[in-house]
Amino acid sequence: MDVEHKWLPNEGVDWKNGNIDPNERAITSHCSGFVAAVCYKFNVYILEPPDHPQEYLANAQFVWLRDHGARSGWIAVNSPKEGQELANQGLLVVVTYDNPMSHKPGHIAVIRPCEKNDELLSMEGPQIIQSGLHNYSSVSLKVGFKYHYDAWVNDTNYQVRFYAHKLDN
């Protein structure tokens, strides 16, 4: 997906490919557009433009996954450990945060396969790929969601939610 060079913050981008698009409104982070692009690539529906504008899309995706995701094949995941295990098994797994201040953006990322021991998983969460204020092809949930102070403290104190979707081979 070349996330470290596309879906750049503070640029207008085409959500499907992450390329700069001067016809799109520049926003701080394209996390939700990036996740929508990953899902689109795997033929998995998640709330996406134009069904919702890119601004505040992460908050809307959180609500959509909670309220409507099951109709599109998404299943709620019970724990960060289970989310990492499902990603390691080849399922598409997202981690999402709804900002309690509706005028502030939430965040969303894809959990990527990674072998972590239980202690490291408890401290820093699953390994993710994300677009955001900083784009990473591989980073811990704790680092990736650090601008949302209550999103992740540890595996018993977090406000993020996890959802998984099976992929067609």
C-alpha positions in Angstrom: 0.0 0.0 0.0 3.1 2.3 0.3 1.4 4.0 3.3 4.6 5.8 4.2 4.5 7.8 1.0 0.7 8.1 0.3 -2.3 9.2 2.4 -0.1 12.0 3.6 -1.4 14.3 6.4 -2.5 17.8 5.6 -3.0 17.0 1.9 -6.1 16.4 -0.2 -5.9 12.8 -1.4 -7.8 10.2 -3.4 -8.9 7.8 -0.7 -8.7 4.7 -2.9 -5.0 5.1 -3.8 -3.6 7.7 -1.4 -2.3 9.9 -4.2 -2.4 13.7 -3.8 -5.6 15.1 -5.4 -5.9 18.9 -5.4 -9.7 18.5 -5.9 -10.0 16.9 -2.5 -10.1 18.9 0.8 -6.9 18.7 2.8 -7.4 17.1 6.2 -5.1 16.4 9.1 -5.2 12.6 8.8 -6.3 10.1 6.2 -6.5 7.1 8.6 -10.1 6.3 7.7 -9.5 6.7 3.9 -6.5 4.4 4.2 -8.5 1.7 6.0 -11.3 2.1 3.5 -8.7 1.6 0.7 -7.3 -1.6 2.3 -10.9 -2.9 2.7 -11.7 -2.0 -0.9 -8.6 -3.8 -2.2 -9.8 -6.9 -0.4 -13.4 -6.5 -1.6 -14.6 -5.9 2.0 -17.0 -3.1 2.7 -16.5 -0.6 5.4 -18.0 2.8 5.5 -16.2 4.8 2.8 -16.4 8.0 0.7 -18.7 9.0 -0.8 -21.0 7.3 1.7 -19.4 9.6 4.3 -17.0 12.5 3.8 -13.4 11.9 4.7 -13.5 14.4 7.6 -14.5 12.6 10.8 -14.9 9.3 8.9 -13.0 7.4 11.6 -15.7 8.3 14.1 -18.4 7.3 11.7 -16.6 4.0 10.9 -16.5 3.2 14.6 -20.3 3.7 14.9 -20.9 1.9 11.6 -18.8 -1.1 12.6 -20.6 -1.3 16.0 -24.1 -0.9 14.6 -24.0 -2.2 11.1 -20.7 -4.0 10.5 -22.1 -7.5 11.2 -24.4 -7.2 8.2 -21.3 -6.9 6.0 -19.4 -9.8 7.6 -17.5 -7.9 10.4 -17.3 -9.6 13.7 -16.5 -7.9 17.0 -13.2 -9.1 18.5 -13.1 -9.5 22.3 -9.5 -8.5 23.1 -6.3 -7.0 21.7 -4.7 -10.5 21.9 -7.5 -12.1 19.9 -7.2 -9.2 17.3 -3.5 -9.9 16.9 -4.1 -13.7 16.7 -6.8 -13.2 14.0 -4.5 -10.9 12.0 -1.8 -13.6 12.3 -4.3 -16.1 10.9 -4.9 -14.0 7.8 -8.1 -12.2 8.7 -8.5 -8.5 8.0 -8.6 -6.8 11.5 -9.2 -3.2 12.3 -8.8 -1.3 15.5 -11.0 1.8 15.8 -11.4 4.7 18.3 -14.4 7.1 18.4 -13.4 10.4 19.8 -15.8 11.4 22.6 -15.6 15.0 21.4 -17.6 14.8 18.2 -15.9 17.8 16.7 -12.5 16.0 17.0 -11.4 13.1 14.8 -11.2 9.5 16.0 -8.7 7.1 14.6 -8.6 3.7 12.8 -5.9 1.3 11.7 -5.3 -2.2 10.4 -3.7 -4.8 12.6 -0.9 -6.5 10.8 0.6 -9.9 11.4 3.3 -9.9 14.0 4.6 -12.3 16.6 4.6 -10.6 20.0 4.9 -12.2 23.4 2.0 -11.7 25.9 3.9 -9.1 27.9 4.7 -6.9 24.9 1.2 -7.3 23.6 -0.2 -6.2 27.0 2.1 -3.1 27.2 1.9 -1.8 23.6 -1.0 -3.6 21.9 -1.1 -5.3 18.5 1.1 -4.2 15.7 -0.7 -1.9 13.1 -0.3 -0.3 9.8 -1.7 3.2 9.6 -2.1 6.5 8.0 -2.3 9.4 10.5 -0.3 12.4 11.7 2.5 9.9 11.1 2.2 7.1 8.6 3.7 3.7 9.5 3.9 0.4 7.7 4.5 -1.2 11.1 4.1 0.3 14.6 2.5 -0.6 17.9 -1.0 0.4 18.6 0.2 2.4 21.6 2.5 4.6 19.4 0.0 4.8 16.5 -2.8 6.0 18.7 -0.7 8.2 21.0 -2.6 11.4 20.1 -5.7 9.9 21.6 -4.7 9.7 25.2 -7.4 7.3 26.4 -7.3 5.0 23.3 -4.7 2.7 24.7 -3.0 2.5 28.1 -2.6 -1.3 28.3 -4.6 -4.5 27.5 -7.0 -3.9 30.5 -7.4 -0.1 30.0 -8.3 1.0 26.5 -11.1 2.7 24.5 -10.4 1.1 21.1 -12.6 -1.6 19.6 -11.5 -4.4 17.3 -13.3 -6.0 14.4 -12.3 -8.8 12.0 -13.5 -9.9 8.6 -12.7 -13.1 6.8 -11.0 -12.7 3.4 -11.7 -14.6 0.2 -8.6 -16.5 -1.0 
